[in-house]
């Protein structure tokens, strides 16, 4: 069965640019973003890995670890790392899995045969500290991902896990949030003492708690 939101993600051990990686041990009590690349020495992947390296401090502030993957060998990865630093102006500062035998790609169904039966698509898996899959994104190989959007999605997951809230369209840190319909007005008065504005009984906006 394909992975679905709320599933416990499969564990694995695989080689990486920072030694052998066991997913569960690497994660510990942190969130993890696992994201795949179709192939080494490709232009879009090179820009993505540089962008994630630059954003790593932002992910760390939120208790999130990042973990890349490509279906090439460790030796290939080690050669590619130099290109990433040279062209993107940043060192790779997180592990890049060498999934040469497609073990992880097959576990997580990162290869979509109707797109390409050899290389992985651009998959993103956001995994919580309980090893549950909380968000999935899948891009075709030619389309680079927006990792600022992935960071925004992490912020929403962290906020909505802590409070009985949802985040509206295009929400970003500091914007108004939505009180869940399951929260009655009586309960909401206790939870949100600053009040809210109601556009409909089911659409109540309030200030972001933190």
N, C-alpha and C positions, 0 to 999 in steps of 0.2 A: 504494500500500500504506500502511496506517496505521502511524504510528510505533510501534516496539516497543522495549523495554528493550535497551540495547546499541547501538541505531542511532546513527549520526552525525546530529545534528539539523540541519535546514536553516538556512542563514544567511539574513538579511534585513536590509534597511535601511528604516526607517520613521520618521516624525515622532514626537516625544515632547515632554513638558513641559520637557526639558532639551536640546532640539535634536535633530537627526537622530541616530538610533541605528542602528549596525550591530552586530548581535548578537555576531559573532566579535570585533570590535574592542573592544566594551564588556566582553566576558568576559575578554579577555586570557588570563592563566594562572589565572584564578579559577574557582570553581564559580559557577553562576548558578541562581537560582530565577525562572522565568518563570511568572506567574500571571495569569489572565484574569478580567475582570468583565463581566457581561451588559450593563451600561448605566451611563452617568453619572447622577448625582443620584438614586441609589437607596440605600435605607437600609442594607442589609446590606453593600454595597460600601464605603460610607462608613466603617463601623466596621472593616472589614478593612484598608483602606488606613491608617487611623490606627494599628491594631495593628502592622502591618508597620513603619511609621515608628518606632514606639517600640522595636521589636525590632531595628532595623537595626544598632545597635552590637554586638549578640550575633552576628548573621550576619557582620559584618565581622571580628570576632575569629576566626572560623573560615575566613576567606578566601572568603566567599560574597557575591556581589552579588545584589541583588533588582531585578526589572523587572516592572512591572505593565502591563496592557493592557486597554483598553476600546474598543468599536467605535463610538466617537463622535469628533467632530472635535477638533482641538487647541484651538480657541476654547471649545468646551464643557468640555474638561478644565480649562482655565485658570479658568473660572468655578467649577468644582466644587472646585478646590484650596482656595478660601477657605472653603467649607462644611466641608471636612474639618478644617481648622485650627480653625474656630470650634466645631465639635461634639465633636471628639476631643482637643482641647488639644495638638495637635502639628502641625508643618509637614510637608508631604510632602517627604521628603528623598531620594527616588530617582525615576528616570524613570517616567512613565506614558505608554505608547505610545498614540498616536492612530491606531487601526486602522480609519479611516473607510471604507476600500475593502475591508476584510476580507482583505487580503493575508496577514497573519500568521495570522489565524484559520483561513483555508483551508489554509495550509501545514501547520499543526499540528492540523488537524481539531478545532477548538474549538467548532464549531457542530454540534449534534446535531439533525438535522431532526425527529426524533420527539419531541424535547423542545421545541425552538423553532427555526424555520428562518431566523431573523433574528439573534438574539442569541447570544453565546457562553455556554456553561456555565461553571461555576467550575473551570477546569482548572489544574493545577499540574504543572510540568515541572522536575525537578531535573537539571541538566546539569553534567557534570564538566569539568575543565580540558582534556580531550581532545575536548570537544564531543560526548560520548556521553550519551545519555539514560539516567539511572540510576534514576529513580523518576517515576511518574505517578499523579496523583490526579484524580478527576473527581467534582464535586459538582453536584447540581441547583441552579438559580438561587436558590431560597428558603433554602437551607441554607448558613449561614456556615461558613467553614473554621476549624480550630483551628491557628493558626500556631505555638503552642508544640509541637504534635505534629510539625509540619513541621521545626521546629528540632531536635527529638529525632531525627527520621529522618536529618537531616544529620549529627548526632553519630554515629549508628550507621554511616552510610556512610563517614565519615572514619575511624572506628576500625577497621571491618572491612576497609577497603582497606589499612590499614597492617599489620594483624596477621591471622593465620590463625584468625579468630574469627567468631562470629555473636552476635547479641544476642537474648536470649529475649523472650517476651511481656512487654509493659509495662516493658521495660528503660528505665532512665534513667542519666545520668552517675553513675558510682561504684558501680553495681550489678555483681553477678557477670555474667560473660559465658560463652559456650559455646565450647569448643574444637571446631574442625571435625572431623567424622568422618574426613576424609581424612588427618588428622595422627595418626600412630601414637603409642602411648604412649612409645616410645623417643625419638622426635623431640620430643614434648611435654615430656619431662623437661628437655631443653635449652632449649626455648623458654619454658617456664613453671616456673622453678626453685622457686617457692613452692608448687608442686604444685596439685592439683585434687581435687575430690570427684566421684566417679562414681556416678550413680544407675542408669545402665545403661552398657554398654560404649560406646554411641554418644552418651551424654548426660553430658558431663563439664563441670562448672562450675569456673571459676577466677576469680581477682581481675582486675578491669580493669587492664591494664598501665599506663595513664596517667590 
